Amino acid sequence: MDKQTLIHRLNEDLSSEFSAIIQYITYAAKATGPYRPQLAQFFLSEVADEQLHAQFLANKIVALGGEPTSEAHPVPPANTNREMLEAVFEAERKATAAYTQRAQDAEAYGDKGLVVQLEDMIRDESTHSEETERILRDWPL
């Protein structure tokens, strides 16, 4: 794994974190119905973790000699609470898979500190997806 490839992949992850922040804030505003306060709070409570991930990634990219992206991946459109939860669940699963791959990339590059931090981020994203899955289990269609 060469440094430029690692920087590029970390920038992809950073773009995904920016997207997650936008997604959670937007979905919190769009939540409707009798569980709107709880659902909005659920979405907003995730922003802090995603922001910490984004800050770590930006700092690491700079430390490696790269330029952090300022672009976010597009946020999937969702019109109902269920669609929003499904989109969040899919995004968290993708983030877990991406960070699992990135930890392997960091290992191949030889950056143990990055591996450990990415493993912590895998735990965070896995927890987010598990919580979303639990909410979706009995959510009406």
C-alpha positions as a printed Julia matrix, in Angstrom:
141×3 Matrix{Float64}:
   0.0    0.0    0.0
   1.55   3.31  -1.04
   0.91   6.62   0.72
  -0.98   8.3   -2.14
  -3.43   5.42  -2.46
  -4.02   5.46   1.3
  -4.61   9.23   1.23
  -7.06   8.83  -1.66
  -9.0    6.12   0.18
  -9.05   8.1    3.42
 -10.44  11.04   1.44
 -13.22   8.78   0.16
 -13.98   7.9    3.77
 -13.92  11.58   4.73
 -16.39  12.36   1.94
 -18.66   9.62   3.33
 -18.45  11.08   6.84
 -19.42  14.52   5.52
 -22.35  12.84   3.79
 -23.37  11.08   7.02
 -23.39  14.37   8.93
 -25.59  15.98   6.27
 -27.79  12.88   6.13
 -28.42  12.79   9.87
 -29.13  16.52  10.14
 -31.43  16.49   7.12
 -33.3   13.38   8.21
 -33.76  14.78  11.72
 -35.46  17.8   10.19
 -37.64  15.61   7.92
 -38.79  13.1   10.57
 -42.57  13.08  11.01
 -45.32  11.4   12.98
 -45.91  10.52  16.62
 -42.28   9.4   17.15
 -40.8   12.44  15.49
 -39.07  13.79  18.65
 -37.42  10.44  19.4
 -36.46   9.8   15.8
 -35.06  13.3   15.31
 -33.04  12.9   18.52
 -31.77   9.5   17.36
 -30.53  11.02  14.1
 -28.98  14.05  15.79
 -27.23  11.96  18.43
 -25.18  10.3   15.68
 -23.79  13.58  14.31
 -21.15  13.95  17.04
 -19.57  10.55  16.29
 -19.53  11.22  12.56
 -17.99  14.64  13.16
 -15.23  13.1   15.28
 -14.56  10.54  12.54
 -14.38  13.3    9.93
 -11.98  15.36  12.03
  -9.73  12.38  12.64
  -9.66  11.52   8.94
  -8.92  15.12   7.9
  -6.09  15.34  10.44
  -4.63  11.99   9.33
  -4.76  12.97   5.66
  -2.84  16.16   6.45
  -0.35  14.23   8.62
   0.3   11.94   5.64
   0.97  14.97   3.44
  -2.38  15.05   1.66
  -5.15  17.59   1.19
  -8.46  16.71   2.86
 -11.5   16.79   0.61
 -14.31  19.22   1.28
 -16.79  17.3   -0.86
 -19.54  15.09   0.52
 -20.95  12.08  -1.27
 -24.61  12.62  -2.23
 -27.18  11.93   0.47
 -29.75   9.34  -0.61
 -33.22  10.81  -0.94
 -35.78   9.53   1.55
 -39.36  10.64   1.96
 -40.61   8.56   4.88
 -39.26   7.71   8.29
 -38.75   4.12   7.19
 -36.86   5.17   4.04
 -34.63   7.4    6.17
 -33.91   4.59   8.62
 -33.19   2.17   5.77
 -30.82   4.68   4.13
 -29.01   5.22   7.44
 -28.75   1.48   8.02
 -27.24   0.97   4.57
 -24.8    3.87   5.02
 -23.61   2.53   8.38
 -23.11  -0.96   6.94
 -21.09   0.51   4.08
 -19.01   2.55   6.53
 -18.26  -0.56   8.58
 -17.11  -2.4    5.45
 -15.06   0.59   4.24
 -13.28   0.99   7.59
 -12.61  -2.73   7.76
 -10.89  -2.45   4.38
  -9.11   0.74   5.41
  -7.74  -0.96   8.53
  -6.27  -3.62   6.24
  -4.84  -0.86   4.05
  -3.31   0.84   7.1
  -1.82  -2.47   8.23
  -0.28  -2.98   4.79
   1.07   0.57   4.9
   2.52  -0.07   8.36
   0.6    2.51  10.4
  -0.49   0.67  13.56
  -1.95   3.82  15.16
  -4.24   4.26  12.16
  -5.26   0.6   12.37
  -6.27   0.99  16.01
  -8.23   4.2   15.36
 -10.02   2.63  12.4
 -10.95  -0.37  14.54
 -12.55   2.04  17.03
 -14.46   3.62  14.15
 -15.58   0.16  12.98
 -17.01  -0.4   16.47
 -18.85   2.94  16.33
 -20.32   2.29  12.89
 -21.3   -1.28  13.82
 -23.11   0.01  16.89
 -24.93   2.62  14.8
 -26.08   0.01  12.28
 -27.2   -2.38  15.03
 -29.26   0.35  16.71
 -30.85   1.31  13.41
 -31.61  -2.32  12.63
 -33.33  -2.72  16.0
 -35.5    0.32  15.3
 -36.39  -1.01  11.84
 -37.42  -4.46  13.11
 -40.88  -3.38  14.19
 -41.18  -0.15  12.22
 -44.39  -0.16  10.19
 -44.1   -0.51   6.44
